[in-house]
Amino acid sequence: MDYEKYMRIALAEAKEAAAEDEVPIGAVVVCNDRIIARAHNRTEHLHDVTAHAEIMAITAAEDSLGAKYLTDCTLFVTVEPCVMCAGAIAWAQLAEVVYGAPDAKRGFSSFSEKIMHPKTKLISGILSDECKKLMKDFFAHKRTTK
């Protein structure tokens, strides 16, 4: 599987989030080398703290497959999932999670890697610099426009 290709699509989603003044995190779900869902943060637009990119993408992927488990799917996300999203990933039983930038403050691995389903394969650091830069630039812009 071409990890960089799908992470670039997740980055495009993250850029859409930034354009909507949402925290720029994007996610893509791939099953059998086909994108079945893509999403970005929508917490501000929906006034919903649970509307993270990963949650939105998981819900869309489950709807696309007509199933609640995503055991043959890979989630690509630009930033390490938070604890809430890691829990949803575990419940959805995703086969693989690929993320770009780590999140030292709120990333699930800061709390416990046991949150993920034991069969879920984790891959980190794909296009990490680009993912970090997008987040850094977004928050720098927020600080200068307050």
C-alpha contacts under 8 A as a table, 3 or more apart, distances in Angstrom:
res1	aa1	res2	aa2	distance
1	M	33	D	6.88
2	D	5	K	5.41
2	D	6	Y	6.70
3	Y	6	Y	5.46
3	Y	7	M	6.08
3	Y	98	V	7.76
3	Y	126	I	7.08
4	E	7	M	4.99
4	E	8	R	6.04
4	E	126	I	6.47
4	E	127	L	6.79
5	K	8	R	5.28
5	K	9	I	6.67
6	Y	9	I	5.05
6	Y	10	A	6.34
6	Y	28	V	7.12
6	Y	76	F	6.74
7	M	10	A	4.85
7	M	11	L	6.07
7	M	28	V	7.82
7	M	76	F	5.97
7	M	77	V	6.98
7	M	78	T	6.89
7	M	99	Y	7.86
7	M	100	G	7.52
7	M	126	I	7.04
7	M	127	L	7.11
8	R	11	L	4.86
8	R	12	A	6.25
8	R	127	L	7.97
9	I	12	A	4.99
9	I	13	E	6.46
9	I	28	V	7.16
10	A	13	E	5.04
10	A	14	A	6.27
10	A	25	I	7.84
10	A	26	G	4.68
10	A	27	A	4.83
10	A	28	V	5.54
10	A	38	R	7.36
10	A	39	A	7.93
10	A	76	F	6.55
10	A	77	V	6.08
10	A	78	T	6.24
11	L	14	A	4.83
11	L	15	K	6.17
11	L	25	I	7.45
11	L	26	G	5.83
11	L	27	A	7.89
11	L	78	T	6.26
11	L	131	C	7.00
12	A	15	K	5.07
12	A	16	E	6.39
12	A	26	G	7.21
13	E	16	E	5.04
13	E	17	A	6.40
13	E	24	P	7.93
13	E	25	I	7.18
13	E	26	G	4.58
13	E	27	A	6.83
13	E	38	R	7.33
13	E	39	A	6.24
13	E	40	H	5.43
14	A	17	A	4.99
14	A	18	A	6.36
14	A	23	V	7.85
14	A	24	P	4.34
14	A	25	I	4.36
14	A	26	G	4.03
14	A	27	A	7.67
14	A	40	H	5.79
14	A	41	N	7.60
14	A	78	T	7.35
15	K	18	A	5.00
15	K	19	A	6.21
15	K	24	P	5.98
15	K	25	I	7.78
15	K	26	G	7.72
15	K	134	L	7.72
16	E	19	A	5.03
16	E	20	E	6.39
16	E	24	P	7.49
16	E	40	H	7.32
17	A	20	E	5.07
17	A	21	D	6.32
17	A	22	E	4.85
17	A	23	V	6.33
17	A	24	P	4.97
17	A	25	I	6.78
17	A	26	G	7.41
17	A	40	H	5.73
17	A	41	N	5.96
17	A	42	R	7.30
18	A	21	D	4.85
18	A	22	E	5.15
18	A	23	V	6.03
18	A	24	P	4.80
18	A	138	F	6.92
19	A	22	E	7.34
21	D	44	E	7.90
22	E	41	N	6.12
22	E	42	R	6.43
22	E	43	T	7.10
22	E	44	E	6.27
22	E	45	H	7.86
23	V	41	N	6.39
23	V	135	M	7.49
23	V	138	F	7.44
24	P	40	H	7.34
24	P	41	N	6.82
24	P	134	L	6.94
24	P	135	M	6.22
24	P	138	F	7.27
25	I	40	H	5.72
25	I	41	N	5.86
25	I	52	H	7.97
25	I	53	A	6.23
25	I	77	V	7.11
25	I	78	T	5.70
25	I	79	V	6.41
26	G	38	R	7.62
26	G	39	A	5.89
26	G	40	H	4.27
26	G	41	N	6.70
26	G	53	A	5.52
26	G	54	E	7.63
26	G	77	V	5.70
26	G	78	T	5.70
27	A	38	R	5.64
27	A	39	A	5.34
27	A	40	H	6.04
27	A	53	A	5.51
27	A	54	E	5.72
27	A	57	A	6.25
27	A	75	L	6.88
27	A	76	F	5.43
27	A	77	V	4.30
27	A	78	T	6.67
28	V	35	I	6.89
28	V	36	I	7.81
28	V	37	A	5.69
28	V	38	R	4.27
28	V	39	A	6.50
28	V	57	A	6.38
28	V	75	L	5.77
28	V	76	F	5.10
28	V	77	V	6.57
29	V	35	I	5.82
29	V	36	I	5.82
29	V	37	A	5.10
29	V	38	R	6.29
29	V	57	A	6.52
29	V	58	I	7.24
29	V	61	A	6.58
29	V	73	C	6.57
29	V	74	T	5.63
29	V	75	L	4.54
29	V	76	F	6.28
30	V	33	D	5.87
30	V	34	R	5.28
30	V	35	I	4.41
30	V	36	I	5.79
30	V	37	A	7.26
30	V	73	C	5.53
30	V	74	T	5.19
30	V	75	L	6.46
30	V	76	F	7.87
31	C	34	R	5.31
31	C	35	I	6.40
31	C	36	I	6.59
31	C	72	D	6.13
31	C	73	C	4.49
31	C	74	T	6.49
32	N	72	D	7.43
32	N	73	C	7.31
35	I	38	R	7.42
36	I	60	A	7.80
36	I	61	A	5.67
36	I	64	S	6.48
37	A	57	A	5.50
37	A	58	I	7.52
37	A	60	A	5.58
37	A	61	A	5.03
37	A	64	S	7.53
38	R	57	A	5.38
38	R	60	A	7.67
39	A	53	A	5.31
39	A	54	E	7.36
39	A	56	M	5.91
39	A	57	A	5.12
40	H	52	H	6.90
40	H	53	A	4.14
40	H	54	E	7.62
40	H	56	M	7.30
40	H	57	A	7.79
41	N	51	A	6.12
41	N	52	H	4.65
41	N	53	A	4.37
41	N	56	M	7.82
42	R	45	H	5.33
42	R	46	L	5.91
42	R	47	H	7.97
42	R	48	D	7.63
42	R	51	A	5.32
42	R	52	H	6.38
42	R	53	A	7.20
43	T	46	L	5.42
43	T	47	H	5.43
43	T	48	D	4.85
43	T	49	V	5.29
43	T	50	T	6.79
43	T	51	A	4.84
43	T	52	H	6.50
44	E	47	H	5.02
44	E	48	D	6.90
44	E	49	V	7.98
45	H	48	D	7.92
46	L	51	A	7.31
48	D	51	A	5.53
49	V	52	H	7.36
50	T	55	I	7.26
51	A	55	I	6.33
51	A	56	M	6.23
52	H	55	I	5.37
52	H	56	M	6.23
52	H	85	C	7.58
53	A	56	M	5.19
53	A	57	A	6.05
53	A	77	V	7.85
54	E	57	A	5.11
54	E	58	I	6.00
54	E	75	L	7.89
54	E	77	V	7.03
54	E	81	P	7.49
54	E	85	C	6.23
55	I	58	I	5.16
55	I	59	T	6.13
55	I	85	C	6.30
55	I	88	A	6.95
56	M	59	T	5.29
56	M	60	A	6.24
57	A	60	A	5.10
57	A	61	A	6.00
58	I	61	A	5.06
58	I	62	E	6.08
58	I	89	I	7.67
58	I	92	A	7.54
59	T	62	E	5.22
59	T	63	D	6.18
60	A	63	D	5.04
60	A	64	S	6.05
61	A	64	S	4.91
61	A	65	L	6.21
61	A	70	L	7.79
62	E	65	L	5.21
62	E	66	G	5.69
62	E	67	A	5.16
62	E	68	K	5.32
62	E	69	Y	6.94
62	E	70	L	6.97
63	D	66	G	4.93
63	D	67	A	6.72
63	D	68	K	7.96
64	S	67	A	7.98
67	A	70	L	7.49
68	K	92	A	6.25
69	Y	91	W	7.59
69	Y	92	A	4.64
69	Y	93	Q	5.73
69	Y	94	L	7.21
70	L	73	C	5.30
70	L	92	A	5.57
70	L	93	Q	5.67
70	L	94	L	4.87
70	L	95	A	7.06
71	T	92	A	7.46
71	T	93	Q	5.34
71	T	94	L	4.85
71	T	95	A	4.98
72	D	94	L	6.83
72	D	95	A	5.65
73	C	94	L	5.66
73	C	95	A	5.54
73	C	96	E	6.70
74	T	94	L	6.27
74	T	95	A	5.91
74	T	96	E	4.61
74	T	97	V	5.67
74	T	98	V	7.28
75	L	94	L	7.21
75	L	96	E	6.32
75	L	97	V	4.82
75	L	98	V	6.10
76	F	97	V	6.06
76	F	98	V	4.77
76	F	99	Y	5.74
77	V	80	E	7.07
77	V	81	P	7.62
77	V	97	V	7.71
77	V	98	V	6.34
77	V	99	Y	4.79
77	V	100	G	6.63
78	T	99	Y	5.35
78	T	100	G	4.67
78	T	101	A	6.25
78	T	128	S	7.87
78	T	131	C	5.63
79	V	99	Y	5.66
79	V	100	G	5.36
79	V	101	A	4.69
79	V	102	P	5.93
79	V	103	D	6.58
79	V	131	C	6.85
79	V	132	K	7.92
80	E	99	Y	5.60
80	E	100	G	6.88
80	E	101	A	6.06
80	E	102	P	4.97
80	E	103	D	5.53
80	E	107	G	5.43
80	E	108	F	7.26
80	E	124	S	7.93
81	P	84	M	7.83
81	P	85	C	5.57
81	P	86	A	5.82
81	P	99	Y	7.94
81	P	103	D	7.83
81	P	107	G	5.51
81	P	108	F	6.07
82	C	85	C	5.32
82	C	86	A	6.03
82	C	106	R	5.50
82	C	107	G	4.47
82	C	108	F	4.83
83	V	86	A	4.98
83	V	87	G	6.15
83	V	106	R	7.39
83	V	107	G	6.59
83	V	108	F	4.57
83	V	111	F	7.69
83	V	115	I	7.39
84	M	87	G	5.21
84	M	88	A	6.47
85	C	88	A	4.98
85	C	89	I	6.05
86	A	89	I	4.92
86	A	90	A	6.13
86	A	108	F	6.44
86	A	115	I	6.22
86	A	116	M	5.77
87	G	90	A	5.04
87	G	91	W	6.24
87	G	115	I	6.05
87	G	116	M	6.52
88	A	91	W	5.06
88	A	92	A	6.07
89	I	92	A	5.11
89	I	93	Q	6.08
89	I	94	L	6.03
89	I	116	M	6.76
89	I	117	H	7.49
90	A	93	Q	4.94
90	A	94	L	6.81
90	A	115	I	6.97
90	A	116	M	4.86
90	A	117	H	4.41
90	A	120	T	7.74
91	W	117	H	7.38
93	Q	117	H	6.16
93	Q	119	K	7.77
93	Q	120	T	6.98
94	L	97	V	7.14
94	L	117	H	7.87
94	L	120	T	6.03
95	A	119	K	6.68
95	A	120	T	4.78
95	A	121	K	6.25
96	E	120	T	5.07
96	E	121	K	4.53
96	E	122	L	5.90
96	E	123	I	7.71
97	V	120	T	6.98
97	V	121	K	6.26
97	V	122	L	5.05
97	V	123	I	6.28
98	V	122	L	6.03
98	V	123	I	4.69
98	V	124	S	5.69
98	V	126	I	7.31
99	Y	102	P	7.71
99	Y	123	I	6.44
99	Y	124	S	4.88
99	Y	125	G	6.36
99	Y	126	I	6.33
100	G	124	S	5.71
100	G	125	G	4.62
100	G	126	I	4.65
100	G	127	L	5.55
100	G	128	S	4.38
100	G	129	D	7.91
100	G	131	C	5.86
100	G	132	K	7.86
101	A	124	S	7.26
101	A	125	G	5.92
101	A	126	I	7.69
101	A	127	L	7.75
101	A	128	S	4.64
101	A	129	D	7.23
101	A	131	C	5.64
101	A	132	K	5.59
102	P	107	G	6.83
102	P	124	S	7.59
102	P	125	G	7.54
102	P	128	S	7.93
103	D	106	R	5.72
103	D	107	G	4.59
104	A	107	G	5.89
104	A	110	S	6.52
105	K	110	S	7.36
106	R	110	S	7.03
107	G	110	S	5.75
107	G	111	F	7.57
108	F	111	F	5.45
108	F	112	S	6.16
108	F	113	E	6.60
108	F	115	I	7.38
109	S	112	S	5.05
109	S	113	E	4.95
110	S	113	E	7.89
112	S	115	I	6.03
113	E	116	M	6.16
114	K	117	H	7.29
114	K	118	P	7.30
116	M	120	T	6.67
117	H	120	T	5.36
123	I	126	I	7.76
124	S	128	S	7.99
125	G	128	S	4.73
127	L	130	E	5.55
127	L	131	C	6.33
128	S	131	C	5.09
128	S	132	K	6.02
129	D	132	K	5.15
129	D	133	K	6.04
130	E	133	K	5.12
130	E	134	L	6.27
131	C	134	L	5.36
131	C	135	M	6.58
132	K	135	M	5.26
132	K	136	K	6.05
133	K	136	K	4.98
133	K	137	D	5.88
134	L	137	D	5.31
134	L	138	F	6.12
135	M	138	F	5.15
135	M	139	F	6.34
136	K	139	F	5.44
136	K	140	A	6.07
137	D	140	A	5.06
137	D	141	H	6.07
138	F	141	H	5.25
138	F	142	K	6.30
139	F	142	K	4.85
139	F	143	R	6.20
140	A	143	R	5.19
140	A	144	T	6.37
141	H	144	T	5.21
141	H	145	T	6.24
142	K	145	T	5.33
142	K	146	K	6.41
143	R	146	K	5.65
